[in-house]
């Protein structure tokens, strides 16, 4: 179910009786399963049953088409983001939304995994394989980052000279712990942010689509 259909169904479900001469269009409230499927499609589930949220200005980068087309799509994405209330990034902003058009998307995913493995750190091994082997015209994934509940970037602090003594003595694993987290009994001490989103389009499957349609997608 698309987002537009979902909103229409919710809005029309509560519409009152039509007066004479009017056309009444009714809708049904979507099931819980349909809502979950929609959220799963457009969102990114993070560790701890959280949904990674977008908490930064939208700064798109488009590559794979001719430069004027890349620029047009990037500008249209920014305008669409602003139209729905998202904060657009200014000139020179840090890129966090990457749209790639490529004739061999499967091979490109494999190459990116080799050269830039951090781009896939948020995915399970099975998800990485599906992303590489997929035959879909569009593939997307995100990079999830953990922050403190107040938005601070988490830093790792070793046990070495922290005053905690030997890690093994207190049952801690012999690794590092996260520092800079606000302790609380009523809210989560950390949150998951969507640090970057990647969209990969199969160039061979774009025939007949306009730049506006690609930007809207």
C-alpha positions as CSV (number, residue, x, y, z in Angstrom):
1,X,0.0,0.0,0.0
2,X,1.5,3.3,-1.0
3,X,1.7,6.2,1.4
4,X,-0.7,8.3,-0.6
5,X,-3.3,5.5,-0.6
6,X,-2.8,5.0,3.1
7,X,-3.4,8.7,3.9
8,X,-6.5,8.7,1.6
9,X,-8.0,5.7,3.3
10,X,-7.5,7.2,6.8
11,X,-9.0,10.6,5.7
12,X,-11.9,9.2,3.8
13,X,-12.8,6.7,6.4
14,X,-14.2,9.4,8.6
15,X,-16.0,11.4,5.9
16,X,-19.6,12.3,6.6
17,X,-22.6,11.6,4.3
18,X,-22.5,13.2,0.9
19,X,-25.1,15.8,-0.1
20,X,-27.1,15.5,-3.2
21,X,-25.0,15.7,-6.4
22,X,-21.8,14.9,-4.6
23,X,-19.7,11.8,-5.1
24,X,-18.8,10.0,-1.9
25,X,-15.6,8.0,-1.9
26,X,-15.2,5.7,1.1
27,X,-12.1,3.9,2.4
28,X,-11.3,1.2,4.9
29,X,-9.0,1.6,7.8
30,X,-5.8,-0.3,6.9
31,X,-5.0,-3.4,9.0
32,X,-2.3,-3.5,11.5
33,X,-0.4,-5.9,9.2
34,X,-0.6,-3.3,6.3
35,X,0.7,-0.6,8.5
36,X,3.6,-2.7,9.7
37,X,4.4,-3.7,6.1
38,X,4.5,0.0,5.1
39,X,6.7,1.0,8.0
40,X,9.0,-1.9,7.2
41,X,9.3,-0.8,3.6
42,X,10.1,2.8,4.2
43,X,11.9,2.6,7.6
44,X,15.0,1.0,8.9
45,X,14.7,-1.2,12.0
46,X,17.6,-0.7,14.4
47,X,18.9,-2.8,17.3
48,X,16.7,-2.8,20.4
49,X,13.4,-2.7,18.5
50,X,13.8,1.0,17.6
51,X,13.0,2.6,14.3
52,X,16.0,4.6,13.1
53,X,14.9,8.2,12.5
54,X,16.0,11.0,10.2
55,X,17.4,13.8,12.4
56,X,19.4,15.8,10.0
57,X,19.0,18.2,7.1
58,X,18.4,16.4,3.8
59,X,21.5,16.7,1.6
60,X,21.2,14.6,-1.6
61,X,23.9,13.6,-4.1
62,X,23.0,12.1,-7.5
63,X,25.3,10.3,-9.8
64,X,25.1,8.1,-12.9
65,X,23.3,10.3,-15.3
66,X,24.5,13.4,-17.2
67,X,25.5,16.3,-15.0
68,X,22.4,18.5,-15.7
69,X,20.1,15.5,-15.0
70,X,21.9,14.7,-11.8
71,X,21.6,18.3,-10.7
72,X,17.9,18.5,-11.6
73,X,17.1,15.4,-9.6
74,X,19.1,16.6,-6.5
75,X,17.3,20.0,-6.6
76,X,13.9,18.3,-7.0
77,X,14.6,16.0,-4.1
78,X,15.5,18.9,-1.9
79,X,12.4,20.8,-2.9
80,X,10.2,17.8,-2.2
81,X,11.8,17.3,1.2
82,X,11.2,20.9,2.1
83,X,7.6,20.6,0.9
84,X,6.8,17.9,3.4
85,X,8.5,19.7,6.3
86,X,12.0,18.2,6.2
87,X,15.0,20.6,6.6
88,X,16.9,21.0,3.4
89,X,20.7,21.1,3.5
90,X,22.4,24.3,2.3
91,X,25.3,24.7,-0.1
92,X,28.3,22.5,0.9
93,X,26.2,20.4,3.3
94,X,27.3,16.9,4.3
95,X,25.8,14.4,1.9
96,X,23.5,11.9,3.6
97,X,21.1,10.8,0.7
98,X,22.9,9.2,-2.2
99,X,21.1,8.2,-5.4
100,X,23.1,6.1,-7.8
101,X,22.0,5.1,-11.3
102,X,24.1,2.2,-12.7
103,X,23.8,-0.4,-15.5
104,X,25.2,-3.2,-13.3
105,X,23.8,-2.6,-9.8
106,X,24.6,-6.0,-8.5
107,X,28.3,-5.7,-9.5
108,X,28.4,-2.2,-8.0
109,X,27.0,-3.4,-4.6
110,X,29.8,-6.0,-4.6
111,X,32.4,-3.4,-5.4
112,X,31.1,-1.0,-2.7
113,X,31.1,-3.8,-0.1
114,X,34.8,-4.4,-0.8
115,X,35.9,-0.8,-0.9
116,X,33.5,0.8,1.6
117,X,32.3,-1.9,4.0
118,X,31.0,0.7,6.5
119,X,28.2,1.5,4.1
120,X,26.7,-2.0,4.9
121,X,27.5,-2.2,8.6
122,X,23.8,-1.8,9.6
123,X,22.7,-4.8,7.4
124,X,22.7,-8.5,8.4
125,X,24.8,-10.8,6.1
126,X,21.6,-12.2,4.6
127,X,20.4,-8.7,3.8
128,X,23.7,-7.8,2.1
129,X,23.5,-10.9,-0.1
130,X,19.9,-10.1,-1.1
131,X,20.9,-6.6,-1.9
132,X,23.7,-7.8,-4.2
133,X,21.7,-10.6,-5.8
134,X,18.4,-8.7,-6.2
135,X,16.9,-8.2,-9.7
136,X,14.6,-5.3,-8.6
137,X,14.8,-2.1,-10.5
138,X,15.5,-0.2,-7.3
139,X,17.4,-1.1,-4.2
140,X,17.8,0.9,-1.0
141,X,19.5,0.6,2.4
142,X,20.6,2.9,5.2
143,X,23.4,3.3,7.7
144,X,22.2,3.5,11.3
145,X,24.2,5.3,13.9
146,X,23.8,5.1,17.6
147,X,23.7,8.3,19.7
148,X,22.9,9.3,23.2
149,X,19.3,10.0,23.9
150,X,20.2,13.8,23.8
151,X,21.8,13.4,20.3
152,X,25.4,13.3,21.4
153,X,27.7,11.1,19.4
154,X,28.8,8.1,21.5
155,X,32.4,7.6,22.2
156,X,34.0,4.4,23.3
157,X,36.0,4.2,26.5
158,X,38.3,1.3,27.4
159,X,38.5,-0.3,30.8
160,X,42.3,0.2,31.1
161,X,42.7,3.0,33.7
162,X,39.0,3.9,34.2
163,X,38.9,2.8,37.8
164,X,36.6,-0.2,37.2
165,X,39.4,-2.7,37.8
166,X,39.8,-5.8,35.7
167,X,36.8,-6.3,33.4
168,X,36.7,-10.0,34.0
169,X,36.4,-9.5,37.7
170,X,33.0,-7.8,37.4
171,X,31.7,-10.0,34.7
172,X,32.2,-7.5,31.9
173,X,33.3,-8.7,28.5
174,X,36.9,-7.9,27.7
175,X,35.9,-5.2,25.2
176,X,35.1,-1.5,25.4
177,X,32.0,0.2,26.9
178,X,30.0,3.1,25.6
179,X,30.7,6.4,27.4
180,X,28.7,9.7,27.3
181,X,25.3,8.1,27.8
182,X,22.7,9.6,30.1
183,X,21.5,7.0,32.6
184,X,17.7,6.9,33.0
185,X,15.0,4.5,34.3
186,X,12.2,6.0,32.2
187,X,13.8,6.6,28.8
188,X,16.3,4.8,26.6
189,X,19.8,5.9,27.1
190,X,20.6,5.7,23.4
191,X,18.7,6.3,20.2
192,X,19.2,5.2,16.6
193,X,19.6,7.8,13.8
194,X,19.6,7.2,10.1
195,X,23.0,8.6,9.3
196,X,22.8,8.0,5.5
197,X,20.5,6.5,2.9
198,X,21.5,5.0,-0.4
199,X,19.2,4.3,-3.4
200,X,20.5,2.3,-6.3
201,X,18.6,2.3,-9.6
202,X,19.0,0.0,-12.5
203,X,19.7,2.2,-15.5
204,X,18.3,-0.5,-17.9
205,X,15.0,-0.3,-16.1
206,X,14.4,3.4,-16.2
207,X,13.3,3.6,-19.8
208,X,10.1,5.7,-20.1
209,X,10.4,7.4,-16.7
210,X,10.8,11.1,-16.5
211,X,13.3,12.9,-14.2
212,X,10.4,14.1,-12.2
213,X,9.2,10.6,-11.6
214,X,12.7,9.4,-10.5
215,X,13.0,12.4,-8.2
216,X,9.6,11.7,-6.7
217,X,10.5,8.1,-6.1
